[in-house]
């Protein structure tokens, strides 16, 4: 009888455990069913579109690298308009910016600092006057193959050295206008602790449609270098940036505007399509592409003064009728 009693107890315990397992499985299945139903109901209320993250260039949270919502013809990823086969003949101004913030006390070159409010006002004044931002690659495609630059008046906005304020201050303004910039970055000398762009910030600029070009490794005075050092500053800078960011890097910017025939030859040999200087004026398709002129924008420039600067420095000849091909 004791054996039978023990067997009966074990059988009762087995059945109780099996019953509890069936109840637990049923509860889990029910919870999953309710969760799936809730997702379906939520989707039906909010529509079929998927929300997209909007880029916040001023975010300081670690790991906050949400990709921007691209808008506007210059950065929406749409294929470029077909080439007309007739090289464009219109000149294009290239503006030159450096730091987009107030100059600190004792800054050695305070004129290189354009305050954020000034910059925003300048950009809106350009837009109101009919300008829109393009890249040097787009200008080259227009000059060489007649690829249209779009309606209105194209202008290139170049940013030298790679200061962090170009990301935190200039990018949000240009993004709001659907515009892009041309980043002439140097690889060393401006680490994040001293106001330089971090690698992820450079990637975010590229993701927003900016063109990445370079001033070389360390903003060295190129005309003082021997051939090996010159090759390092020019060719190695391009190679490093191409490998790091997977973009063409087709334009060089002479540090401090210093160059000579040997420097031009090194830039050409490195595969760059051309170079920009600090010589004031507009860039013309008949110019030497390795000596393109730019217009420096100094701190304290009002929107009206900027418009006058652009107009007054246009070289001789009537205003172009169209930039569309």
C-alpha positions in Angstrom: 0.0 0.0 0.0 2.9 2.4 0.7 4.3 1.9 -2.8 0.9 2.5 -4.4 0.4 5.6 -2.2 3.8 7.0 -3.2 3.1 6.3 -6.9 -0.3 8.1 -6.6 1.3 11.1 -5.0 4.0 11.3 -7.7 1.3 11.1 -10.5 -0.7 13.9 -8.8 2.4 16.1 -8.6 3.3 15.4 -12.3 -0.2 16.4 -13.4 -0.1 19.6 -11.2 3.2 20.6 -12.8 1.9 19.9 -16.3 -1.2 22.0 -15.6 0.9 24.9 -14.3 3.0 24.8 -17.5 -0.1 24.9 -19.7 -1.4 27.9 -17.8 1.9 29.7 -18.2 2.2 29.0 -21.9 -1.4 30.2 -22.4 -0.6 33.5 -20.5 2.5 34.2 -22.6 0.6 33.5 -25.9 -2.2 35.8 -24.7 0.2 38.6 -23.9 1.9 38.3 -27.3 -1.4 38.3 -29.0 -2.5 41.5 -27.2 0.9 43.2 -28.0 0.6 42.4 -31.7 -3.0 43.7 -31.7 -1.8 46.9 -30.0 0.8 47.5 -32.6 -1.7 47.0 -35.4 -4.1 49.4 -33.8 -1.4 52.0 -33.2 -0.2 51.8 -36.9 -3.8 52.2 -38.1 -4.2 55.3 -36.1 -0.9 57.0 -37.1 -1.0 56.1 -40.8 1.4 54.1 -42.9 4.3 56.5 -43.0 7.4 55.9 -40.9 8.7 58.7 -38.8 12.2 59.9 -39.7 14.8 61.3 -37.3 15.6 65.0 -37.8 19.3 65.9 -37.4 20.2 68.0 -34.4 23.7 69.4 -35.2 24.0 71.0 -31.7 23.4 67.8 -29.8 26.0 67.1 -27.2 24.7 63.7 -26.1 27.2 60.9 -26.5 26.3 58.8 -29.5 23.7 61.2 -30.8 24.3 60.9 -34.5 20.8 60.7 -36.0 21.0 61.2 -39.8 19.3 64.3 -41.1 16.2 64.5 -43.2 17.5 65.6 -46.6 15.4 68.2 -48.3 15.9 70.5 -51.3 17.4 69.8 -54.7 21.0 70.1 -53.6 20.9 67.2 -51.2 17.8 65.0 -51.7 19.7 62.2 -53.4 17.8 62.8 -56.7 19.9 62.1 -59.8 21.5 65.2 -61.3 20.0 66.8 -64.3 21.4 65.4 -67.6 24.4 67.2 -69.2 23.5 69.4 -72.1 26.8 68.7 -73.8 27.4 72.5 -73.9 29.9 73.5 -71.3 28.6 76.3 -69.0 30.2 79.8 -69.4 28.9 81.6 -66.3 31.2 82.6 -63.4 30.4 81.6 -59.9 31.4 83.3 -56.6 33.0 81.2 -53.9 32.6 82.6 -50.3 35.3 81.8 -47.7 34.3 81.3 -44.0 36.3 80.2 -41.0 35.0 80.2 -37.4 31.2 80.7 -36.9 31.2 82.2 -33.4 32.2 85.3 -31.4 35.9 85.8 -31.2 37.4 85.1 -27.8 39.4 87.8 -26.0 42.8 88.1 -27.5 42.1 86.2 -30.6 45.0 86.8 -33.0 42.7 87.0 -36.1 39.3 88.3 -34.9 38.2 89.0 -38.4 38.0 85.2 -39.1 35.2 84.9 -36.6 31.6 85.5 -37.9 29.0 85.4 -35.2 26.2 82.8 -35.6 23.5 85.5 -35.9 25.5 87.3 -38.5 26.0 84.1 -40.5 22.3 83.3 -40.4 21.3 86.8 -41.5 23.8 86.6 -44.4 22.5 83.3 -45.6 18.9 84.5 -45.6 19.9 87.7 -47.4 21.6 85.6 -50.1 18.5 83.4 -50.4 16.2 86.5 -50.6 18.5 87.9 -53.3 18.0 84.8 -55.4 21.2 82.8 -54.6 21.4 79.1 -53.8 24.4 77.1 -52.6 26.1 74.5 -54.8 29.4 72.5 -54.5 32.6 72.8 -56.5 31.9 69.4 -58.0 28.6 70.7 -59.3 30.3 73.8 -60.7 32.9 71.7 -62.4 30.1 69.5 -63.9 28.4 72.6 -65.2 31.6 74.1 -66.7 32.8 70.8 -68.3 29.6 69.1 -69.4 26.8 71.7 -69.1 25.1 70.0 -66.1 22.5 72.6 -65.0 23.1 74.3 -61.6 19.4 74.9 -61.1 17.2 78.0 -61.1 18.5 81.2 -59.6 22.1 82.2 -58.9 24.6 79.6 -57.7 27.2 80.3 -55.0 29.7 78.1 -53.3 30.0 78.4 -49.5 33.5 77.2 -48.5 34.6 76.6 -44.9 38.3 76.4 -44.1 40.3 74.4 -41.6 37.5 72.3 -40.0 36.4 74.2 -37.0 33.7 72.6 -34.9 31.5 75.7 -35.2 31.0 74.9 -38.9 29.1 71.9 -37.7 27.3 73.3 -34.7 26.4 76.7 -36.1 26.7 76.7 -39.9 25.2 73.3 -40.7 21.8 74.0 -39.0 21.4 77.2 -40.9 22.2 75.7 -44.3 20.2 72.6 -43.5 17.1 74.8 -42.9 17.6 76.4 -46.3 18.2 73.1 -48.1 21.7 74.3 -48.8 25.1 72.6 -48.6 28.7 73.7 -47.9 32.2 72.8 -49.0 34.4 71.7 -46.0 38.2 72.4 -46.6 39.4 70.3 -43.7 42.9 69.9 -42.3 43.7 66.6 -40.7 45.8 67.7 -37.7 46.1 70.9 -35.6 42.4 71.3 -34.8 41.5 68.5 -32.4 38.0 68.5 -30.9 39.4 69.8 -27.6 40.6 72.9 -29.5 37.5 73.4 -31.6 38.1 71.0 -34.4 35.6 68.7 -36.1 35.3 65.2 -34.8 35.2 62.3 -37.3 31.5 61.7 -36.7 30.7 65.4 -37.3 32.5 65.2 -40.6 30.4 62.2 -41.5 27.3 64.1 -40.6 28.3 67.0 -42.8 28.8 64.6 -45.7 25.5 62.9 -45.0 23.8 66.3 -45.2 25.2 66.8 -48.7 28.3 68.8 -47.9 31.4 68.3 -50.1 34.6 67.3 -48.4 37.8 68.8 -49.7 41.1 69.6 -47.9 43.8 72.1 -46.9 46.3 69.3 -46.3 47.6 67.5 -43.3 48.5 70.3 -41.0 47.9 73.7 -42.7 51.6 73.9 -43.5 53.2 76.6 -45.6 53.5 74.5 -48.7 56.0 76.7 -50.5 58.6 76.0 -47.8 58.5 72.2 -48.1 60.7 69.8 -49.9 59.1 67.4 -52.4 58.6 64.6 -49.9 57.0 66.8 -47.3 54.9 68.5 -50.0 53.6 65.1 -51.2 52.7 64.2 -47.7 50.7 67.4 -47.2 48.9 67.1 -50.5 48.6 63.6 -51.8 48.6 61.8 -48.5 45.9 64.1 -47.2 43.6 63.2 -50.1 44.3 59.5 -49.8 43.6 59.5 -46.0 40.4 61.4 -46.4 39.2 59.2 -49.2 39.9 56.0 -47.2 38.3 57.4 -44.0 35.2 58.9 -45.5 34.7 57.2 -48.8 34.2 60.4 -50.8 36.2 61.8 -53.8 38.0 64.8 -52.2 38.6 66.4 -55.6 39.5 70.0 -54.6 42.5 71.4 -52.7 42.5 74.7 -50.7 45.9 76.4 -50.4 46.7 77.0 -46.7 46.8 80.8 -46.1 46.7 81.1 -49.8 50.4 80.3 -50.3 51.3 78.4 -53.4 53.8 78.4 -56.3 54.4 76.4 -59.4 55.8 73.4 -57.5 52.7 73.4 -55.2 50.3 73.6 -58.1 52.2 70.7 -59.8 51.9 68.6 -56.6 48.2 69.3 -56.3 47.7 68.3 -60.0 49.8 65.2 -59.6 47.7 64.1 -56.6 44.6 63.9 -58.7 42.8 67.0 -57.5 40.5 68.6 -60.1 41.5 72.1 -59.0 42.3 74.4 -56.1 41.0 77.5 -54.4 43.0 80.6 -53.4 42.4 83.7 -51.3 42.7 86.0 -54.3 39.4 88.0 -54.3 37.1 87.6 -57.3 34.7 85.2 -58.9 35.6 81.8 -60.2 35.4 81.7 -64.0 35.4 78.6 -66.3 38.2 80.1 -68.3 40.4 80.4 -65.2 43.2 78.0 -64.3 41.2 75.5 -62.2 44.2 75.3 -59.8 44.0 79.0 -59.1 40.3 79.7 -58.5 39.4 83.0 -56.7 37.3 83.3 -53.6 35.7 86.1 -51.5 36.7 86.2 -47.8 33.8 87.0 -45.4 35.0 88.8 -42.3 33.3 89.2 -38.9 31.0 92.2 -38.7 29.9 92.0 -42.3 26.3 93.0 -42.6 23.9 91.2 -45.0 23.8 94.2 -47.2 27.6 94.5 -47.2 27.9 90.8 -48.2 25.6 91.3 -51.1 27.6 94.3 -52.2 30.9 92.4 -51.8 29.6 89.7 -54.1 28.3 92.2 -56.7 31.3 94.5 -56.6 33.9 91.8 -57.0 32.4 90.3 -60.1 34.8 90.8 -62.9 34.1 92.6 -66.2 31.3 91.5 -68.4 27.5 91.4 -68.3 25.6 89.3 -65.7 25.0 85.8 -67.0 21.5 85.2 -68.3 21.2 81.7 -66.9 23.1 79.0 -65.0 20.8 76.3 -66.3 23.0 75.0 -69.1 
